[in-house]
Amino acid sequence: MNSVDKKQIVIIGAGLTGLTLAFYLKKQGKEVLIVEKSAKTGGVIQSVKDDEFVYEKGPNTGVVGNPEVAELFEELEGLCTFEAANPDAKRRLIWKKGKWRAIPSGLFSAVTTPLFSLGDKFRILGEPFRKKGTNPDENLADFVKRRLGVSFLNYAVDPFISGVYAGDTNYLIPRFALPKLYALEQNYGSFIKGTMQKAKERKNNPRLQKATREVFSAKGGLKNLIVALTEKVGTESILLNAKNTTVSKTENGFEISTEINGENITIQSGKVITTVGGYELGNLLPFLSSEEKAPFEELKYASVVQAVVGYRNWKGINLKAFGGLVPTIEQRDILGVLFTSSFLSGRAPKNGALLSVFLGGTKRPEIFEMEDEEIEDTISREFRQMMGMPIFRPDLFEIFRYKYAIPQYGLSSGKRFEIIGLIQQKYPGLILAGNIRDGIGMADRIKQARTIAEELN
Ligand SMILES: Cc1cc2nc3c(=O)[nH]c(=O)nc-3n(C[C@H](O)[C@H](O)[C@H](O)COP(=O)(O)OP(=O)(O)OC[C@H]3O[C@@H](n4cnc5c(N)ncnc54)[C@H](O)[C@@H]3O)c2cc1C
């Protein structure tokens, strides 16, 4: 059987980017169809609720890093509820020499913390007066060493990068991977001066004040954000289980061919927006030349293993914190642990705990290849030493693997962004979105989707 349809805009992928995009486009009155290969919407966002625990298989929390996040939740009021992490999440731990240490939160703790060397503590006083960098291709490790010193690299930025990118500071390039931080140095000459100036700008701009930098989820799990978006978009506008999708160029636009339960479906459209990973683009857009495909094939991803660990009755260390991150220099086998039930409500029974452990990343790719038993043994060993648990016997334990979890914005990103621009110019109506550009977090995805929708208005 073969059916042919016409749609104004086709979006490939029903993850957070595709759904948010479809939501805003439909609000403008556009006729949109999402083509999704899996049986569910949400992409990597998948929450699970059992009798005792609510846990995430993919991302656990985002950061309200831009007003678009707050505004999306405002739009979805009544369908899903924004949940800000409670104040415990302000406390963040770093593993150093056999102990969790809190990241300084004030002047006194900054002076007394054992995380940073005395020399670097003095050095930071000179940060506002340090010359700004002139090499746009400088890697993150060199960038941080130059401005703040080695101990800040090892015990602040390296573990932060493990938590966000599961990546390597020697590979990531600040102007692509942390553009806001890079801009502080370039525009204001210093992180400290720039942060103070930005705070002033925010004070005078009510919209910018919505970017609270709070840690967020949705009440009951991030899935509820996906359910709300899916409802707004409408299931009639989403084709699930669409296999072997390809896009071809026609005289007036594009033809999207896909296969659902053995039925071939063809859709004609003037606009196609892809939200898929770089590793999918070549097959999806076979008309691209090998030079055009190359930057996507070369895009490096961190593979990540996440394990949820739940206890009905927690007897280990004090969990009043966002979680703990482990610097590479400490040579342990986990990247970090999120203490989810400490700062989000209803995630574990009273007196219990729900934790997420992260392993692998670009520095430990071999962990992704391990059997489940080996991963469980690794977590068990680390938990006994790091989490105050003499015996590892959780009431909930599950492992999730992501081969292409987080794209790494290294030096080749400049070329990739340039080629995306050239492709979009050469094939009018084709937009390449998703985390191949514009950042890797949920807040970036929401902002990108909203921006594209506004550009198409
Ligand atoms: C383990 C993990 C932890 C994370 N932690 C955080 C975090 O703590 N905070 C944060 O802000 N962000 C985090 N992220 C990143 C965040 O989850 C993503 O930025 C965001 O959810 C990506 O949404 P997306 O729609 O762009 O992509 P995806 O969620 O990957 O969605 C893409 C969709 O496209 C579909 N698709 C792919 N190929 C095709 C095809 N050929 N045809 C049709 N459909 C196709 C896929 O099935 C999928 O549904 C994490 C990501 C992972 C994997």
PDBQT file of the ligand as one rigid body, heavy atoms in Angstrom, charges set to zero:
ROOT
HETATM    1  C1  LIG A 501      21.866  10.304  29.317  1.00  0.00    +0.000 C 
HETATM    2  C2  LIG A 501      21.580  11.729  29.030  1.00  0.00    +0.000 A 
HETATM    3  C3  LIG A 501      21.579  12.654  30.084  1.00  0.00    +0.000 A 
HETATM    4  C4  LIG A 501      21.305  13.983  29.834  1.00  0.00    +0.000 A 
HETATM    5  N1  LIG A 501      21.279  14.854  30.870  1.00  0.00    +0.000 NA
HETATM    6  C5  LIG A 501      20.899  16.132  30.678  1.00  0.00    +0.000 A 
HETATM    7  C6  LIG A 501      20.734  17.015  31.766  1.00  0.00    +0.000 A 
HETATM    8  O1  LIG A 501      20.948  16.641  32.918  1.00  0.00    +0.000 OA
HETATM    9  N2  LIG A 501      20.342  18.289  31.510  1.00  0.00    +0.000 N 
HETATM   10  C7  LIG A 501      20.081  18.749  30.235  1.00  0.00    +0.000 A 
HETATM   11  O2  LIG A 501      19.705  19.913  30.062  1.00  0.00    +0.000 OA
HETATM   12  N3  LIG A 501      20.231  17.921  29.171  1.00  0.00    +0.000 NA
HETATM   13  C8  LIG A 501      20.622  16.636  29.357  1.00  0.00    +0.000 A 
HETATM   14  N4  LIG A 501      20.759  15.790  28.304  1.00  0.00    +0.000 N 
HETATM   15  C9  LIG A 501      20.550  16.333  26.962  1.00  0.00    +0.000 C 
HETATM   16  C10 LIG A 501      19.070  16.475  26.626  1.00  0.00    +0.000 C 
HETATM   17  O3  LIG A 501      18.426  15.318  26.999  1.00  0.00    +0.000 OA
HETATM   18  C11 LIG A 501      18.893  16.711  25.143  1.00  0.00    +0.000 C 
HETATM   19  O4  LIG A 501      19.480  17.951  24.800  1.00  0.00    +0.000 OA
HETATM   20  C12 LIG A 501      17.483  16.766  24.620  1.00  0.00    +0.000 C 
HETATM   21  O5  LIG A 501      16.574  15.957  25.307  1.00  0.00    +0.000 OA
HETATM   22  C13 LIG A 501      17.550  16.365  23.161  1.00  0.00    +0.000 C 
HETATM   23  O6  LIG A 501      16.315  16.515  22.545  1.00  0.00    +0.000 OA
HETATM   24  P1  LIG A 501      16.222  16.366  20.958  1.00  0.00    +0.000 P 
HETATM   25  O7  LIG A 501      14.800  16.419  20.606  1.00  0.00    +0.000 OA
HETATM   26  O8  LIG A 501      17.105  17.373  20.304  1.00  0.00    +0.000 OA
HETATM   27  O9  LIG A 501      16.886  14.951  20.631  1.00  0.00    +0.000 OA
HETATM   28  P2  LIG A 501      16.362  13.477  20.996  1.00  0.00    +0.000 P 
HETATM   29  O10 LIG A 501      15.781  13.417  22.323  1.00  0.00    +0.000 OA
HETATM   30  O11 LIG A 501      17.498  12.571  20.666  1.00  0.00    +0.000 OA
HETATM   31  O12 LIG A 501      15.192  13.254  19.952  1.00  0.00    +0.000 OA
HETATM   32  C14 LIG A 501      15.426  12.974  18.584  1.00  0.00    +0.000 C 
HETATM   33  C15 LIG A 501      14.265  12.144  18.091  1.00  0.00    +0.000 C 
HETATM   34  O13 LIG A 501      14.458  11.864  16.722  1.00  0.00    +0.000 OA
HETATM   35  C16 LIG A 501      14.133  10.512  16.465  1.00  0.00    +0.000 C 
HETATM   36  N5  LIG A 501      14.863  10.087  15.255  1.00  0.00    +0.000 N 
HETATM   37  C17 LIG A 501      16.197   9.900  15.154  1.00  0.00    +0.000 A 
HETATM   38  N6  LIG A 501      16.493   9.527  13.889  1.00  0.00    +0.000 NA
HETATM   39  C18 LIG A 501      15.342   9.492  13.210  1.00  0.00    +0.000 A 
HETATM   40  C19 LIG A 501      15.000   9.162  11.858  1.00  0.00    +0.000 A 
HETATM   41  N7  LIG A 501      15.930   8.809  10.958  1.00  0.00    +0.000 N 
HETATM   42  N8  LIG A 501      13.704   9.195  11.490  1.00  0.00    +0.000 NA
HETATM   43  C20 LIG A 501      12.735   9.563  12.390  1.00  0.00    +0.000 A 
HETATM   44  N9  LIG A 501      13.005   9.876  13.680  1.00  0.00    +0.000 NA
HETATM   45  C21 LIG A 501      14.288   9.844  14.077  1.00  0.00    +0.000 A 
HETATM   46  C22 LIG A 501      14.563   9.781  17.718  1.00  0.00    +0.000 C 
HETATM   47  O14 LIG A 501      13.916   8.535  17.866  1.00  0.00    +0.000 OA
HETATM   48  C23 LIG A 501      14.165  10.788  18.802  1.00  0.00    +0.000 C 
HETATM   49  O15 LIG A 501      12.851  10.582  19.249  1.00  0.00    +0.000 OA
HETATM   50  C24 LIG A 501      21.042  14.438  28.498  1.00  0.00    +0.000 A 
HETATM   51  C25 LIG A 501      21.048  13.515  27.438  1.00  0.00    +0.000 A 
HETATM   52  C26 LIG A 501      21.302  12.179  27.706  1.00  0.00    +0.000 A 
HETATM   53  C27 LIG A 501      21.284  11.205  26.563  1.00  0.00    +0.000 C 
ENDROOT
TORSDOF 0
